[in-house]
Amino acid sequence: MSIGEPQHAPPALVARILADKAGLWGKYPPANGSPDFRQAVAQWLTRRFKLPEGMVDAERMVLPVAGTREALYLIAQTVVNPVEGGEKPLVLLPNPFYQVYVGAAIMAGAEPVFVPGAAGPASQPDFSTLPEEILARTQLAYLCSPANPQGSVADLELLKRTVSLARKYGFVLAMDECYSEIWDKVEPAGALEACAALGGSVDNVLVFHSLSKRSSAPGLRSGFVAGDPKVMAAFGRVRSYGGAATPLPIVAVAAALWRDETHVEENRALYRTKMDMAERLLGGRPGFARPQGGFFLWLDVGDGENAAVELWRQAKIRVLPGKYLARDGVGDRYVRIALVHDLEQTEQALTRIKEIL
């Protein structure tokens, strides 16, 4: 339970379309996918985030990527520009965080700035509280909602504030929304929704989405990036040198998946059932908090590393110590538990975890 690898069965249409489109394996795929894929993504973004028709330009604002990990890394190589002889540029990231953000910042020649949650280790950061001298040097900011690992959600007001901040100081906001379709009670807002509320411009904003979690298809390595056309043009050029073009059969599958919501609703219901199970078995613990989204438990156990060792030693359950996902002691008390297995395995594991903790 240490890795966020979805174990639910992918929709049947995946195998069917891959078989139907087998003839396309013999073609080099274009870096920008297909017109049908780009249109499917633009339509989905418009539906999901209640955007005005035409706000998402499918031809200038959408690119397929080989999963969002690649894209989240390469965006730093695209927009971070170290100044020779000057201070290092800064990249803002949440604390706790997804490790790719850190590697991307460092490899781009920037200094990562770890920003803890505004209301504690299970909350979202508010970059607007940072000092002027930090914001003035910032070239890129990562924000994840629902967050990995905490499952906290950035509400529309926080997103609007963060988008406005990116424009005021001229940095790019890379909004990691990979978990946006796995939510508990309330559908999370998105960065493009915030852009629409601010007048419709997408300047300085990119959103990153994936089929890995939404459609239980991590092996497809299929996602997309959408947003500011100027940044997307530069990003597309970088990817033409160092990115993996998505094979056309996978592009066809992806377009179909972005057009289908039935499997997403079933997937979300299954995760919600597991969260109900977790609350039933662990909800009496003072360290338990039911996440707003995602499929991780971010559990306060006092000493996360020790708890991880004991859970493996006594129960053969592998979880991730929170300190491996955070800096400055923010995650030391926590473990991250991925509820990705089937219901029977999940109940067995949570029962063992309850007994040991």
C-alpha positions in Angstrom: 0.0 0.0 0.0 3.0 2.3 -0.5 2.6 3.1 -4.2 -0.3 4.9 -5.7 -0.8 2.4 -8.5 -4.5 1.9 -9.2 -5.5 -1.8 -9.1 -9.1 -1.5 -10.3 -9.9 -3.1 -13.6 -9.7 -0.7 -16.5 -12.8 -0.1 -18.7 -13.4 -2.8 -21.3 -13.2 -0.3 -24.1 -9.4 0.0 -23.6 -8.7 -3.5 -24.9 -11.4 -3.2 -27.6 -10.1 0.0 -29.1 -6.4 -1.1 -28.9 -7.4 -4.2 -30.9 -9.4 -2.1 -33.4 -6.6 0.4 -33.9 -3.8 -2.2 -34.1 -2.9 -1.0 -37.6 -1.7 2.3 -36.2 1.2 0.7 -34.4 3.1 1.0 -37.7 2.9 4.8 -37.7 5.1 7.3 -36.0 2.7 9.3 -33.8 2.6 13.1 -34.1 3.8 14.9 -30.9 0.4 16.6 -30.6 -1.7 13.5 -30.9 -4.7 13.6 -33.1 -7.4 16.3 -33.8 -10.0 13.9 -32.2 -7.9 13.6 -29.0 -7.4 17.3 -28.7 -11.1 17.9 -29.3 -12.1 15.2 -26.7 -9.9 16.9 -24.1 -11.2 20.4 -24.8 -14.8 19.1 -24.6 -14.1 17.3 -21.3 -12.4 20.3 -19.7 -15.3 22.5 -20.8 -17.9 20.1 -19.3 -16.1 19.2 -16.2 -15.1 22.7 -15.1 -18.1 24.5 -16.5 -16.0 26.7 -18.8 -17.4 29.0 -21.5 -17.6 27.3 -24.9 -14.5 28.1 -26.9 -12.4 29.0 -23.9 -10.2 25.9 -24.5 -8.7 26.1 -28.0 -8.1 22.5 -28.9 -5.4 23.3 -31.4 -3.3 25.7 -29.4 -3.9 24.8 -25.8 -3.8 20.9 -25.6 -1.0 18.4 -25.8 -1.0 14.7 -25.0 1.8 13.5 -22.7 3.2 10.1 -21.6 1.6 10.4 -18.2 1.8 13.5 -16.2 5.0 12.6 -14.4 7.0 13.3 -17.6 5.1 16.5 -18.2 5.5 17.8 -14.6 9.2 17.3 -15.0 9.6 18.8 -18.4 7.6 21.9 -17.6 10.4 23.1 -15.3 13.0 22.5 -18.0 10.8 24.7 -20.3 10.0 27.7 -18.1 12.9 28.0 -15.6 15.7 30.3 -16.9 18.7 30.6 -14.6 20.3 34.0 -14.7 24.1 33.8 -15.1 25.8 35.5 -12.2 22.5 36.2 -10.5 20.5 34.6 -7.7 19.0 31.2 -8.5 15.4 31.2 -9.7 12.9 29.7 -7.3 10.2 27.0 -7.8 7.4 26.9 -5.2 6.0 23.5 -4.2 3.7 22.2 -1.5 5.1 20.5 1.6 4.4 17.5 1.6 4.9 17.0 -2.1 5.2 14.7 -5.1 8.9 14.0 -5.5 9.0 14.8 -9.2 8.4 18.5 -8.4 11.7 18.6 -6.4 13.8 16.8 -9.0 12.3 19.0 -11.8 13.3 22.2 -10.0 16.8 21.1 -9.1 17.5 19.7 -12.6 16.3 23.0 -14.1 18.8 24.9 -12.1 16.3 26.4 -9.6 16.0 26.3 -5.8 12.9 24.6 -4.5 10.9 26.4 -1.9 8.9 24.1 0.3 5.6 25.7 1.4 3.7 23.9 4.1 -0.1 23.9 4.3 -1.6 27.1 5.6 -3.7 25.2 8.2 -1.3 22.3 9.1 0.3 19.2 7.4 -3.0 18.0 6.0 -4.0 21.3 4.2 -3.2 23.2 1.0 -0.4 25.9 0.9 -1.3 29.5 0.2 1.6 31.0 -1.8 0.1 34.5 -1.4 1.5 34.5 2.2 5.1 34.3 1.0 7.4 37.3 1.3 7.8 39.6 -1.7 11.5 38.7 -2.1 10.6 35.1 -2.7 7.7 35.8 -5.1 9.8 38.2 -7.1 12.4 35.4 -7.8 9.7 32.7 -8.5 9.5 31.3 -12.1 7.3 28.2 -11.5 4.9 27.0 -8.8 3.5 23.5 -8.5 0.1 23.0 -6.8 -1.7 19.6 -6.5 -5.4 19.4 -5.8 -6.7 17.0 -4.5 -3.3 16.8 -2.9 -0.9 13.8 -2.9 -0.5 12.7 -0.1 -3.0 14.5 2.1 -6.1 14.5 -0.1 -6.9 18.1 0.7 -8.6 20.3 -1.9 -7.8 23.8 -3.0 -11.1 25.7 -3.1 -12.0 28.1 -5.9 -11.0 31.2 -3.9 -7.5 29.8 -3.2 -7.2 28.9 -6.9 -8.2 32.4 -8.0 -5.8 33.9 -5.5 -3.0 31.7 -6.8 -3.7 32.4 -10.5 -3.7 36.1 -9.8 -0.4 35.8 -7.9 1.2 34.0 -10.9 0.2 36.8 -13.2 1.3 39.5 -10.8 4.8 38.1 -10.4 5.1 36.5 -13.9 5.6 32.9 -12.9 3.9 29.8 -14.4 1.4 27.9 -12.2 1.6 24.1 -12.9 -1.6 22.8 -11.6 -1.4 19.0 -11.0 -5.0 17.8 -11.1 -4.4 14.1 -11.6 -6.7 13.2 -8.7 -9.5 15.6 -9.6 -12.0 12.8 -10.5 -11.5 10.9 -7.3 -13.4 12.9 -4.7 -15.5 12.1 -1.7 -18.4 14.6 -1.0 -17.7 17.6 -3.2 -16.4 17.8 -6.8 -13.1 19.8 -6.6 -12.7 23.1 -8.5 -9.9 23.4 -11.1 -7.4 26.1 -12.1 -9.2 26.7 -15.5 -12.4 27.2 -13.5 -10.6 29.9 -11.6 -9.4 31.4 -14.9 -13.0 31.5 -16.1 -14.1 33.2 -12.9 -11.3 35.8 -13.3 -12.5 36.7 -16.8 -11.5 33.8 -19.1 -7.8 34.4 -19.7 -5.5 31.3 -19.3 -2.3 33.3 -19.0 0.4 31.8 -16.8 -1.7 28.6 -16.1 -1.2 25.0 -17.1 -3.3 22.1 -15.9 -2.1 18.5 -15.9 -4.5 15.5 -16.1 -4.0 11.8 -16.4 -6.0 8.6 -17.1 -4.0 6.6 -14.6 -6.2 7.5 -11.6 -9.4 8.6 -13.3 -9.7 5.5 -15.5 -7.5 3.0 -13.6 -5.2 2.8 -16.6 -1.7 3.6 -15.3 -0.1 1.3 -17.9 -1.4 3.4 -20.8 0.9 6.3 -19.7 -1.5 8.7 -21.1 -2.4 12.2 -19.9 -2.5 15.8 -21.2 -1.4 19.3 -20.5 -3.6 22.3 -21.3 -3.4 26.0 -20.8 -1.6 29.2 -21.8 -0.9 29.0 -25.5 2.4 30.8 -25.3 3.7 28.4 -22.7 2.2 25.4 -24.5 4.1 26.4 -27.7 7.4 26.4 -25.8 6.5 23.2 -24.0 5.6 21.5 -27.2 9.0 22.4 -28.7 10.8 21.0 -25.6 8.8 17.8 -25.9 9.6 17.5 -29.6 13.2 17.0 -28.5 12.9 15.1 -25.2 9.4 13.8 -24.8 7.8 10.5 -25.7 5.1 10.9 -28.4 1.9 8.9 -27.4 1.3 6.0 -29.9 -1.8 6.5 -32.0 -3.7 3.4 -30.7 -3.3 4.9 -27.2 -4.4 8.3 -28.4 -7.6 6.7 -29.8 -8.3 4.9 -26.5 -7.6 8.1 -24.5 -10.1 10.1 -26.6 -12.8 7.5 -25.9 -12.0 7.5 -22.2 -12.2 11.3 -21.9 -15.6 11.1 -23.5 -17.0 8.5 -21.1 -18.0 9.3 -17.5 -19.8 6.0 -16.6 -16.6 4.2 -15.7 -15.3 7.2 -13.8 -18.4 7.3 -11.6 -18.1 3.6 -10.9 -14.4 4.0 -10.1 -15.1 6.9 -7.7 -17.8 4.9 -6.0 -15.4 2.1 -5.3 -12.9 4.4 -3.7 -15.6 6.0 -1.7 -16.6 2.6 -0.4 -13.0 2.0 0.7 -12.9 5.4 2.5 -16.1 4.3 4.3 -14.3 1.2 5.3 -11.3 3.1 6.5 -13.4 5.4 8.6 -15.3 2.5 10.1 -12.0 0.7 11.1 -9.7 3.6 11.9 -12.1 6.6 12.4 -11.9 6.3 16.2 -8.1 7.1 16.1 -7.2 10.7 16.9 -4.8 10.7 13.9 -7.4 9.8 11.3 -8.8 12.3 8.9 -11.0 11.4 6.0 -9.5 13.0 2.8 -11.6 15.2 0.5 -10.1 13.6 -2.6 -7.6 11.1 -3.9 -7.1 7.5 -2.6 -4.5 8.0 0.1 -4.9 8.0 3.9 -2.5 10.6 5.4 -2.5 9.1 8.9 -0.9 10.7 11.9 0.7 7.8 13.8 3.2 9.8 16.0 6.3 8.4 14.3 5.7 7.5 10.6 9.0 5.8 10.0 8.7 3.5 13.0 5.0 2.7 12.2 6.0 1.8 8.7 8.7 -0.6 10.0 6.3 -2.2 12.5 3.5 -2.6 9.9 5.9 -4.4 7.6 7.5 -6.5 10.4 4.2 -7.5 12.1 1.7 -7.6 9.2 3.7 -7.6 5.9 1.9 -4.3 5.0 4.1 -1.8 3.2 3.2 1.9 3.6 5.2 5.1 3.0 6.7 7.1 5.8 5.5 10.7 5.5 9.0 12.1 6.1 9.9 10.7 2.6 7.3 13.0 1.1 8.1 16.2 3.0 10.8 18.4 4.4 11.5 20.3 7.7 9.7 17.7 9.8 6.3 18.3 8.2 5.6 14.7 7.5 7.5 13.0 10.3 4.4 12.0 12.2 2.6 10.5 9.2 2.3 7.5 7.0 0.7 7.5 3.5 -1.5 4.5 2.8 -2.7 3.9 -0.7 -6.2 2.3 -0.9 -5.7 1.0 -4.4 -6.5 -2.8 -3.9 -9.8 -4.6 -4.1 -12.3 -4.4 -1.3 -11.4 -7.7 0.3 -7.6 -7.0 0.4 -8.3 -3.5 1.6 -10.4 -4.6 4.5 -7.9 -7.3 5.5 -5.1 -4.7 5.4 -7.0 -2.0 7.3 -8.0 -4.5 9.9 -4.3 -5.5 10.5 -3.3 -1.8 10.5 -6.0 -1.1 13.2 -4.7 -4.0 15.4 -1.1 -3.0 15.2 -1.6 0.8 15.6 
